[in-house]
Amino acid sequence: MAWIGIDLGTQSVRAVLVDPDGTVLARASRPLTSVRDGVRHEQDPRQWIDAVDACLVDIGTVPSGIAICSTSGTFLLTDLDGRPVTPALMYDDARSAARRVHIVDADPDRWATSMQPTWALPKVLDLIADSNQRVIHSADFVAAHLVGHPVATDTSHALKTGYDLVADNWPTAAFDKLGLPIEVFPEVVRPGTELGRTPAGVPVYAGMTDGCAAQIAAGALAPGSWNSVLGTTLVLKGVSEQLLDDPTGAVYSHRHPDGGWLPGGASSSGAGVLTDLLPGADLDALDRAARPIDAVIYPLAKTGERFPFVAPQAEPFLLGAVDGDLETYVAVLQGVAFIERLAFEHLEALGADPVRKVSLTGGGTRSGYWNQLRADVLGVPVELPVAADPAYGMAVLAASQGGSVTETARRMVRIDRVLEPRPSRLDDLYGAFVAELDARRYRG
């Protein structure tokens, strides 16, 4: 037995074949292209089909099941037979940002703090012409191709299209005010639900968005466990038995496949700023030479912060002084670690379980110094999984076969190493950093 997980990313499709012990048996990938034009960002959904088919041929094994993840908020419109009538509008396409105000006006209590301009619903409102069209998320479009008929979507992909995760239904009253016919939206099922079978009899299971898929791959599925994904930006995902209410809108939650909630948030801070501040630098060499310093850079690549606070006016700043590339590098690393700590403090203040351990994933984990720094600043052990990419998480979800994803992950997810926290000399600098954020009125 073995299961295939598929990840529809922005730049590529990745597939992985995993056995019951969590061993990766095969991997395959194909590149994707997209078109950006100002605030518009599109892909041809037929690319996904060609790329997925090629990956499955490369893997060559008929699996016991397949699950698919994709970028959160990416969708297209199809006709009643599932044929595309629009390009795929990507998760960060902001062409319909002005529609946000109409959506909030339709149901302020629901969307005043949660609805973001790049979410799918504002674009759906702009595009829907008649009730013969259908809203299809990217993972569902590929699943429909594999099983030969239109399929339901999952609660995870449906979130940014306006699905009510608490009531577990589409908000028909709000959609009526917006003039959106309910029949254009798909049926919604729990992640892990069988959607259909391929011609070879392979079950295809409802997946989740890529952030949730990475959380599964990291094994962070029990209260008190968190997954921190550090790439261009920083994204935190955790577990809570109760829905966390954040009046600031910085935290939003997906449904846990096994019950409960997956709260988290996406910061505008992250490793991406290193490319801007240190173009052409040998980051590996800087990492080997890194030591703590009494300076910190708030690492924003552009104006605006989303998490752990919402501050559209936030700008990067330097606290202290840096001299040269090495100190600039360390100051950025400390800034990201501080934002990460502040994010966990914000989550705990909302009622999340105290953080007991954090799984680190994403490109930032290539820095051994940064991994240990984050453990020291957070004051909790950090784990580095062997395979923590979203495709792997979807293989784990498929292997659960509609049962407990948490228990399946316990069997399959492997931890490469654990870093214990050391006493940190940066507590005073962290306090000064938070005070500077407050002085600039970025928080509250």
Number of C-alpha atoms within 10 A of each C-alpha: 10 23 29 33 28 31 30 26 17 17 11 17 24 23 30 27 27 26 19 15 13 23 15 18 14 15 19 18 20 18 13 18 12 14 11 12 9 9 12 14 19 22 21 17 19 14 17 22 17 14 21 24 15 17 20 21 12 14 18 11 14 17 20 17 25 33 33 30 29 29 21 25 24 27 31 28 24 19 15 13 11 19 15 20 12 16 16 22 26 25 19 18 23 20 18 20 15 13 16 21 16 14 22 18 15 18 16 15 10 16 17 18 17 20 21 18 19 21 25 30 25 25 23 22 19 12 15 17 10 10 14 14 23 25 25 28 26 27 27 25 27 26 27 21 16 21 19 14 14 22 23 22 28 27 26 29 32 28 22 21 25 23 20 16 17 9 8 13 13 20 16 14 13 18 17 12 13 15 11 19 15 15 12 20 21 19 14 19 19 22 26 27 23 21 23 21 19 16 10 9 13 17 22 25 27 32 37 34 28 25 24 29 28 27 28 30 30 32 29 26 27 16 18 16 21 28 30 23 25 22 16 19 20 23 23 27 27 30 27 22 15 14 19 20 14 16 11 17 19 22 26 19 21 24 24 23 24 16 13 17 22 27 24 27 21 22 25 23 28 27 21 18 21 20 13 10 15 15 10 9 14 10 17 13 10 18 18 11 12 17 13 15 17 17 21 29 23 24 26 24 20 13 12 19 21 18 25 26 22 19 18 11 12 21 16 15 15 16 16 13 13 18 7 8 15 18 21 22 22 24 27 24 28 27 24 25 24 25 23 25 19 18 23 22 16 18 25 14 13 15 14 21 18 14 19 13 20 25 25 24 26 18 12 20 16 12 16 12 18 19 20 19 22 24 25 22 21 23 18 17 19 25 24 19 19 17 20 25 23 31 32 32 37 35 34 34 35 32 30 20 21 17 15 15 24 19 14 21 24 15 14 21 23 20 15 10 11 16 16 14 17 15 10 14 13 18 13 10 18 22 11 14 23 16 13 14 14 12 10 12 12 18 15 8
